[in-house]
Amino acid sequence: MRMIKSIKELREALCGERNKNKTIGLVPTMGFLHEGHMSLVDRAKQTCDIVVMSIFVNPIQFGPNEDLASYPRDLERDTALASARGVDYLFTPSVSEMYPTVNKTTVTVSDVTESLCGASRPGHFDGVATVVTKLFNIVQPAYAFFGMKDAQQVAIIMQMVDDLNMPVTIVPCPIVREKDGLALSSRNVYLNEEQRRQALVLSRAINEAKDAYAGGEKSAEALKELIVSVISHSPLADIDYVEIRNYPSLTEAAIISGQEVLIALAVRFGNTRLIDNTVLSPVKEEAACFAQ
């Protein structure tokens, strides 16, 4: 694995790979890697000849009262994990390399950014869209791999790529969970033992909603009420939002019928904000029932 900090050096290296007709895939991360990130690398290696992983804690996607300064970092550990998993290039630019001057250009995606985490974290997705655009321009990947852990982010990046005719295919990858159901997240390290135990209520609430849907419940409001009720049994849980939206448009859903629907939630345990979700696919499920 080759570690690179310079945009110029990375571009030159990848130009050489493209001249050999190598297909390049990008796995963008903020580091403090876990098995969720590694699953993206695995998918990238199945799809591409060359895998580029970026590790960059992007300051412009953090709000003024968020955890930029304390966001977990361990580049030595991350380097070992990336190398062992078969990453070809590890791009670890500094903030001054990515933003050498005050940024006067921002990429804004409207509509799909305005609900869910976009409502709770104003400006966050402008920062995400801007840095992802920069990474796409630097790496020029044929494919980019994003985890469905942040399903709204995936929808936003797909919208941006479509709208701006970016020559990259976005590959959404499934959420990876601990054995007890907690979705893997770099921020899980913030949780104390009791918060970690109570955080299992998130996947439990989602599973109960999925069971209710499978049992015939198609009302989004009824499923939301069920999720809130389950989460409310955890005394440390402070709900930011529970939403059910059509996916990937993120328009409001009243009755679940005929298209994919996202069940998404964000809940705080102490100072730690966790997100989780699942996507229901009514068309596929109804087709499977019909086939039987």
LINVENSUL-V377254 format. One record per run of one state. SS is the DSSP state (H for helix, E for strand, L for the rest). FROM is the first residue (numbers start at 0). LEN is the number of residues. Records with the same first field share a line. If there is no record, write none. Layout:
SS: FROM-LEN ; FROM-LEN
//
This chain:
L: 0-1 ; 4-2 ; 19-4 ; 29-5 ; 47-2 ; 55-3 ; 61-13 ; 85-3 ; 91-3 ; 98-18 ; 120-3 ; 139-3 ; 163-5 ; 173-3 ; 177-5 ; 183-2 ; 190-2 ; 198-2 ; 214-4 ; 231-5 ; 246-5 ; 252-2 ; 255-4 ; 269-2 ; 291-1
E: 1-3 ; 23-6 ; 49-6 ; 88-3 ; 142-5 ; 168-5 ; 176-1 ; 182-1 ; 218-1 ; 236-10 ; 251-1 ; 254-1 ; 259-10 ; 271-10
H: 6-13 ; 34-13 ; 58-3 ; 74-11 ; 94-4 ; 116-4 ; 123-16 ; 147-16 ; 185-5 ; 192-6 ; 200-14 ; 219-12 ; 281-10
//
